Amino acid sequence: MAFLDFLRARKPDSGQITELRIGEVMPFVEERAGEKKAVMEKEVPAKFSEIKHLIRETRELLKDLDKAKIEESGNKRFRKAARTAKRDSIKRINAVLHKIEPPFSSEPETVRDYCFESLSVLRQKIHSGARSLAYTSALLKDVMREIGSKIEALEHLFSELVETIKRNSIIFEKGRLFSLVSGVEEEMNELDKSESELLELKKALEAITKARSQAATSLETLLNSAPAAELKSLEERKKKLMLEKLELRNQLINTVAGAGRPLRKLSNLVSKEKYFLGRESLHALLLFLDDPIKLFRQDPKGEKFKALLKELKGAIVSEKLGFKEKEREKKLAEIDRLLKFDFFSSFFWKENELEKELNEISTKESSMQLKKEVDELKRRVVELEHDFNQTSNAVRELSVKIAALKAKKAESLEALGRALSKLTGEKIKIVEEAQEPKPEKPNYGSKNQAG
């Protein structure tokens, strides 16, 4: 109760700022609202009683108006319009009275909405029916004057209630304030959660960085050790052999490249059934056009390829491929060269020797424990590098999110402070951490002299 006594004893003057932590806002609002409890306990109920009384009286007057007769003598057209206007006036006013019936709920927000809406209904609906009321008043002046007096009294009461609500708005805005506070608390909780997550991510990143460094150091140490010299020599020899193997295959492709265009022409004739090839030659043709290496893997001596070349030569000689004489002679010379070429010695045997040595190296490497350790460390370094990149990205993304959450929280605290200042007429600032209170003052909010 010390805090409440302190608030009662000392109101902030116009030059002071009241600093509140988020958890202190609602108790502060409750205290300020409690100081104005007479509004809800006395003023509002009293005016509601008057409203109910006026509504009952107005309804009785409407019954009298309904019973009142409009004389037949005089301007018939005017009196007919007056009868219609009377019915419209009774219906309109009854509808308004129904809408402005005081609510059963005494919740401040319900009372506030009811008062503002009822005043609006009175002003809009009654004034919009002014013509009907004027017709009725012209012939039934006394009863309409009394009804008008009651309506004016109701409008006056609602105007007073609206002004009362505005002067004591903190009572009627507690629900909205509670929503604002809840929203800020959710933002703060999300920020706390994100900051905790960021802390864990940074710890994980630190551990990954350390492990990556250790793995890289261990790999470097292992590769620079004396036993690694033989492994390094084997790897260098392996790379050289792989390059030789690739070069040999490129040489093979370049060697048979000249037959490519004529064979494609021959394939076109075969597909159009203008030339016939045996099964083996057709198979060789399809493999060659897909990838010459595939053909020579199945035909290392080049026998099937040479059989295909003989078919190609016959097609060229018979002028079925459409080559002109000069080009035809050139293609025939290229085919003759390939028919004499020793594919086995030039390529297959050499590739076989390369493959044999590569297999020997792989077998020797696989038997070396050092090789296994090196491969494991390399795999470990790659994994840790991947983990490092992923965690680093997560840290960056979460840092951006936290910066946005902090900015949003600051805006929300400022907005809450403005709302409280407007409702209380005091200067209020919502802070993350209030200053340490002096012993004689409550441990709840603090006051700073505005600069």
Secondary structure, DSSP 8 states (H G I E B T S, - for coil): -HHHHHHHH----TTEEEEE-GGGHHHHHHHHHHHTHHIIIIIHHHHHHHHHHHHHHHHHHHHHHHH----SSS-HHHHHHHHHHHHHHHHHHHHHHHHT---S---HHHHHHHHHHHHHHIIIIIHHTHHHHHHHHHH-HHHHHHHHHHHHHHHHHHHHHHHHHHHTHHHHTHHHHHHHHHHHHHHHHHHHHHHHHHHHHHHHHHHHHHHHHHHHHHHHHHHTSTTHHHHHHHHHHHHHHHHHHHHHHHHHHHHHGGGHHHHHHHHHHHHTTSS---HHHHHHHHHHHH-HHHHHHH-TT-HHHHHHHHHHHHHHHTT-S---HHHHHHHHHHHHHHHH--HIIIIIHHHHHHHHHHHHHHHHHHT-HHHHHHHHHHHHHHHHHHHHHHHHHHHHHHHHHHHHHHHHHHHHHHHHHHHHHHHHSSEEEE-SS-----TTS-SS-EEEE--
